[in-house]
Amino acid sequence: MTTSTNRNAAGFPQSEDLQIQAETFANDSWTWAQSHWLQILIAAGVAIAVFFLLHAIKGWGARLCKKGEGVANWYAIIGRAIAKTGNFFILMASIRLVTGYANPPQMVESTVEFLFTISAAFQCAIWLRELIFGAIEHKTSADNYHGSGLASALGIIRILITVVLFAIAAVMVLGNLGVNVTGLIAGLGVGGIAIGLAAQGIFANLFAALTILFDRPFRVGDKIRFDRNSGTVVSIGLMSTRIRSFIGEELVFSNKQLLDKLIENLSLRHHTRTKLPIGVAYETPVEKLEALPAMFREIVEQAGGTLSRASTEGFGASSIDFVIEFDVAGDDVPHAQAVRDKIIFAILRKFAAEGISIPYPTQTSYTAGPDGKFILPYPEHPEGTA
C-alpha cells in the first residue's frame, strides 16, 4: 500500500500526513503479523541470537581494551572503538539482518531501514572518532610528547574532529529523512569559508602543530638550528614552539613560521665533521711533505676520529697549506671539539719531533733613498771586516 506525502517548505511531512502514515503502518503490521507469524518468530529468534553475538563482540572489545590498558597501542585503540558500539545500533543491526526473511510490508521495511541508517551513521562517526583519537594518542605516546603543550592541546583537536564527524552523520540522517540538504550543505560551506578566513592564522598554526606531530621534523629535547638561531626544543604547543637557545634565552616561534624555515635537526646528526687547515713551512723537505697525510691519518685515528680528507690545499703566502677533515661519530659537539683539541696537540708534538715548523705570516719592509738605492737596516760592512 502506497500513500503520497505532502511536505512543507522545509521539506518535513505535515502533521495530517504523519497521522495517516502511522495508521497505515499499524494496519499493515497487523495484517503482516497474522499472515507471516511463523517467519516472524524464526526471524525474531535469529535476531535475538545475532543481538547476543554482537554484544559478545562488544564485550571482547572491552577485554581487548583492558589488555592494552595504560599503553596507547593498537590493542587498546581497536578494543576501545569496539567497546563504544551502542545498544541501539546492535538492536537495529540484528533486526535489519532478518527483515528480508520475514518478508515485511514496504512501510515496515522502510521504517527498519530508516532507523538502521540513523544508528549506523552515528555509530560509524563514533568508531571513526575513537580510531582517530587512538591514532593521535599512539603518535604522541610513541614520540614521547607527554607533558608538552601539544599533548594538552589535543583536547581541542578532539572537539573539532567530533564536531566534523557528527555533522556529517547528521547531514546523512537528514538526507535519509527526505530533507533537502543541499541548502544546508551550501550554508555550512559558506560558514566554514568565513570562519576559515577569519581564523586562518589559528588554523595555519593548528595544522602546523599536526605536521610537527605526525611528520616529526623535531621533538621535545632535540637540538635544532634554523636561520641564525639554534637551541633545544623546550615545548611544542598548539600555536607556538618554545626553544631554549644555546646562549640562554628562550625563543618563541609560531608553528607555521618555524616550519616555513630550513630546519637542521642537530640531534639526528650521524657525525660531526671538523675542518682543520694547517700551514707547513716552505723549507720542509718534500719527502716529509709527502708523508704528512699518513701522519695525519694516524693522529686522527688515535684521537678517536675518522679521517675523511688529508691533502694539500695549495701554495699560501707564507706556507704550503694542508687541510684535514675528520668525522666524530654522534651529535655531541663538545666531544667533537675535545677530539679536535687532541688532534691539534698531537700534531704540534709530532711536528716538533720531526723538525717541521708551522710558519706565521711575516712581512719585510725595505727603505730606498732618493736615488732608488736600497738602504739596508744594518751596516753594509760591520766593524772589523774588510
C-alpha positions in Angstrom: 0.0 0.0 0.0 1.4 3.4 -1.0 0.5 6.8 0.1 1.5 10.3 -1.1 3.0 12.7 1.4 2.7 16.4 1.4 5.6 18.4 2.7 6.0 21.9 3.9 8.6 24.4 2.7 11.3 23.0 4.9 10.8 19.5 3.4 9.2 17.9 6.5 5.9 15.9 6.3 2.8 17.7 7.6 1.0 16.5 10.8 -2.0 15.1 8.9 0.2 13.0 6.7 2.1 11.7 9.7 -1.2 10.5 11.2 -2.2 8.8 8.0 1.2 7.1 7.8 1.0 5.9 11.4 -2.4 4.4 10.8 -1.3 2.7 7.6 1.8 1.4 9.4 -0.2 -0.1 12.2 -2.8 -1.8 9.8 -0.1 -3.2 7.5 1.9 -4.5 10.5 -1.2 -6.3 12.0 -2.0 -7.9 8.6 1.6 -9.0 8.1 1.8 -10.4 11.7 -1.3 -12.5 11.1 -0.2 -14.0 7.8 3.6 -14.4 8.5 3.7 -15.3 12.2 6.0 -18.3 11.7 8.5 -16.4 9.7 8.3 -13.6 12.2 9.1 -16.0 15.1 12.0 -17.5 13.3 13.4 -14.1 12.3 12.9 -12.9 15.9 14.9 -15.9 17.2 17.7 -15.3 14.7 17.7 -11.6 15.6 18.0 -12.4 19.3 20.9 -14.7 18.6 22.6 -12.0 16.4 21.9 -9.4 19.2 23.7 -11.5 21.8 26.5 -12.3 19.4 27.1 -8.6 18.7 27.1 -8.0 22.4 29.7 -10.7 22.9 31.9 -9.0 20.3 31.4 -5.7 22.2 32.5 -7.4 25.4 35.5 -8.9 23.6 36.4 -5.3 22.6 36.3 -4.2 26.2 38.6 -7.1 27.2 40.9 -6.2 24.3 40.9 -2.6 25.6 42.0 -3.8 29.0 44.7 -5.9 27.5 46.4 -2.7 26.3 45.4 -0.6 29.3 47.9 2.1 30.2 49.6 1.9 26.8 48.4 3.6 23.7 48.9 0.5 21.5 46.5 -0.7 18.8 45.0 -3.4 21.1 43.6 -0.6 23.3 42.6 1.6 20.3 40.7 -1.1 18.4 39.2 -2.5 21.7 38.0 0.9 22.8 36.4 1.5 19.4 34.5 -1.8 19.5 33.5 -1.2 23.1 31.9 2.1 22.1 29.3 0.2 20.0 25.9 1.3 21.0 23.0 -0.9 22.1 20.6 0.8 19.7 22.9 0.1 16.7 23.2 -3.6 17.8 19.4 -3.9 18.1 18.8 -2.3 14.6 21.6 -4.3 13.0 20.1 -7.5 14.4 16.6 -6.6 13.1 18.0 -5.4 9.7 19.7 -8.7 9.1 16.5 -10.7 9.3 13.9 -8.4 7.8 14.3 -9.9 4.3 13.5 -13.4 5.6 10.2 -12.3 7.3 9.0 -10.5 4.1 7.6 -7.4 5.9 5.4 -4.9 4.1 7.0 -1.9 2.4 6.3 0.6 5.2 7.7 -1.7 7.9 10.8 -2.4 5.9 11.3 1.3 5.1 11.0 2.1 8.8 13.6 -0.5 9.8 15.8 0.7 7.0 15.4 4.3 8.2 16.2 3.5 11.9 19.1 1.3 10.9 20.6 4.2 8.7 20.3 6.6 11.7 22.0 4.2 14.1 24.7 3.2 11.5 25.5 6.8 10.6 26.2 7.9 14.2 27.8 4.6 15.1 30.3 5.0 12.2 31.0 8.5 13.4 31.8 7.1 16.9 34.1 4.4 15.6 36.0 6.8 13.4 36.3 9.3 16.3 37.8 6.6 18.5 40.2 5.4 15.9 41.4 8.9 15.1 41.8 9.7 18.8 43.6 6.4 19.3 46.0 7.1 16.4 46.8 10.6 17.8 47.4 9.2 21.2 49.6 6.4 19.8 51.6 9.0 17.9 52.1 11.2 21.0 53.0 8.2 23.1 55.4 6.7 20.6 57.1 10.1 20.0 57.4 11.0 23.7 55.2 14.1 23.6 53.9 13.6 27.1 53.9 16.8 29.1 54.3 19.1 26.1 51.9 21.8 25.2 50.8 19.9 22.1 49.7 16.9 24.2 47.4 19.1 26.3 46.1 20.9 23.2 44.9 17.6 21.7 41.6 18.2 23.5 40.8 21.0 21.1 41.6 18.7 18.2 39.3 16.0 19.6 36.5 18.5 19.8 37.0 19.6 16.2 37.1 16.0 15.0 33.9 15.2 16.9 32.0 18.2 15.5 33.0 17.4 11.9 32.2 13.7 12.1 28.8 14.1 13.8 27.9 17.0 11.4 28.5 14.6 8.5 26.3 11.9 10.2 23.5 14.5 10.9 23.5 15.5 7.2 23.3 11.9 6.1 20.3 11.3 8.5 18.5 14.4 7.3 19.0 13.3 3.7 17.5 9.9 4.6 14.5 11.7 6.1 13.9 13.3 2.7 15.0 16.8 3.8 16.7 18.8 1.0 20.2 19.2 2.5 21.7 21.0 -0.5 21.0 24.4 1.0 22.2 23.2 4.4 25.5 21.9 2.9 25.9 25.2 1.0 25.3 27.2 4.1 27.8 25.1 6.1 30.3 25.6 3.3 29.9 29.3 3.3 30.1 29.5 7.0 33.2 27.3 7.0 34.9 29.5 4.5 34.0 32.6 6.6 35.4 31.0 9.7 38.4 29.8 7.9 39.2 33.3 6.6 38.7 34.9 9.9 40.8 32.4 11.8 43.3 31.4 9.1 46.2 32.2 11.3 44.9 29.9 14.1 44.2 27.1 11.7 47.6 27.5 10.0 49.3 27.1 13.3 47.0 24.2 14.2 47.8 22.3 11.1 51.5 23.1 11.5 51.3 21.6 15.0 49.7 18.4 13.5 52.6 18.4 10.9 55.1 18.5 13.7 53.2 15.7 15.5 53.0 13.3 12.5 55.9 14.3 10.3 58.3 14.6 13.2 60.8 17.2 11.9 61.9 17.6 15.6 60.7 16.5 19.1 60.9 18.0 22.5 64.5 17.8 23.7 66.0 17.9 20.1 68.8 20.4 19.3 67.8 22.3 16.1 69.3 25.2 14.0 67.4 27.5 11.7 68.3 30.8 10.2 70.8 32.3 12.6 69.2 30.7 15.7 69.9 27.4 17.4 68.9 25.8 20.6 67.0 22.9 22.3 63.2 22.4 21.8 61.5 23.0 25.2 57.8 22.6 24.3 55.6 22.2 21.3 52.2 23.9 21.7 49.1 24.3 19.6 50.1 27.8 18.4 53.9 28.1 19.0 57.1 26.2 19.8 59.5 27.3 22.5 63.2 26.9 22.0 66.0 27.4 24.6 68.9 28.9 22.8 72.4 27.7 23.5 73.3 31.1 25.0 70.4 31.0 27.4 67.4 33.0 26.3 64.0 31.4 25.3 62.9 31.8 21.7 59.2 31.6 20.8 58.1 31.0 17.2 54.7 30.3 15.8 54.5 26.8 14.4 53.8 27.9 10.8 56.6 30.4 10.9 59.0 27.8 12.2 58.0 25.2 9.6 58.5 27.7 6.8 62.2 27.8 7.6 65.0 25.4 6.8 65.4 23.4 10.0 68.5 21.5 10.8 67.9 18.8 13.4 71.3 18.6 15.2 70.1 15.7 17.4 69.7 13.5 14.3 73.2 14.2 13.1 75.1 11.0 12.3 78.5 12.5 12.9 80.2 15.8 13.4 82.7 16.9 10.7 85.6 19.2 11.5 87.8 21.0 9.0 91.3 21.9 10.2 93.7 23.9 8.0 97.5 23.5 8.6 100.3 25.5 7.1 103.8 24.0 6.7 106.9 26.0 6.1 108.3 26.0 2.5 111.7 24.9 3.8 110.2 21.5 4.8 111.8 18.7 2.6 109.5 17.2 0.0 109.8 13.7 1.5 108.4 14.9 4.8 105.6 16.7 3.0 104.6 13.6 1.2 104.5 11.6 4.5 102.2 14.2 6.1 98.8 12.6 5.0 99.7 9.2 6.5 100.9 11.0 9.7 97.6 12.9 9.9 95.6 9.7 9.5 97.4 8.0 12.3 97.0 11.0 14.6 93.2 11.4 13.9 92.5 7.7 14.4 94.4 7.6 17.7 92.4 10.6 18.9 89.1 8.8 18.2 88.1 10.3 14.9 87.7 9.1 11.3 89.8 10.8 8.7 87.8 12.0 5.6 90.4 14.0 3.8 94.1 15.0 4.3 95.7 16.7 1.3 97.3 19.9 0.1 95.1 22.9 -0.4 97.7 25.0 -2.4 100.6 27.4 -2.1 99.9 30.0 0.6 101.5 33.4 1.1 104.0 32.1 3.6 103.3 28.3 3.8 102.3 25.2 1.9 98.7 24.8 3.0 97.2 21.4 4.1 93.6 20.6 5.0 92.4 17.9 7.4 88.7 16.9 7.5 87.7 14.3 10.1 84.5 12.9 11.5 83.5 12.1 15.1 80.5 9.8 15.5 77.4 11.1 17.1 75.9 14.5 17.7 77.9 15.5 20.8 79.6 18.7 19.7 81.6 19.2 22.9 83.1 15.7 22.5 84.0 16.5 18.8 85.7 19.7 20.0 87.7 17.7 22.6 88.8 15.3 19.8 89.8 18.2 17.7 92.0 19.6 20.6 93.7 16.2 21.0 94.5 16.2 17.2 95.9 19.7 17.3 98.2 19.0 20.3 99.3 15.6 18.8 100.2 17.4 15.5 102.3 20.0 17.4 104.2 17.3 19.2 104.7 15.3 16.1 105.9 18.4 14.1 108.3 19.3 16.9 109.8 15.7 16.9 110.1 15.8 13.1 111.5 19.3 12.9 108.6 20.6 10.9 107.6 24.2 11.5 104.3 26.0 11.1 105.1 29.5 9.9 103.2 32.6 10.8 102.6 35.4 8.3 105.7 37.7 8.0 106.3 40.9 6.1 109.6 42.5 5.3 109.9 46.3 4.5 112.7 47.9 2.5 113.7 51.6 2.6 115.2 53.3 -0.5 117.0 56.6 -0.9 116.1 59.4 -3.4 118.3 57.7 -6.0 116.3 54.4 -5.7 119.1 52.6 -3.9 118.1 50.3 -1.0 119.1 51.4 2.4 119.9 48.4 4.4 118.7 48.3 8.1 122.2 47.1 9.1 125.8 48.3 8.3 127.0 47.0 5.0 130.4 46.4 6.3 130.4 45.6 10.0 133.4 46.7 12.1 136.4 44.5 11.8 135.6 43.3 8.3 137.2 44.3 5.0 
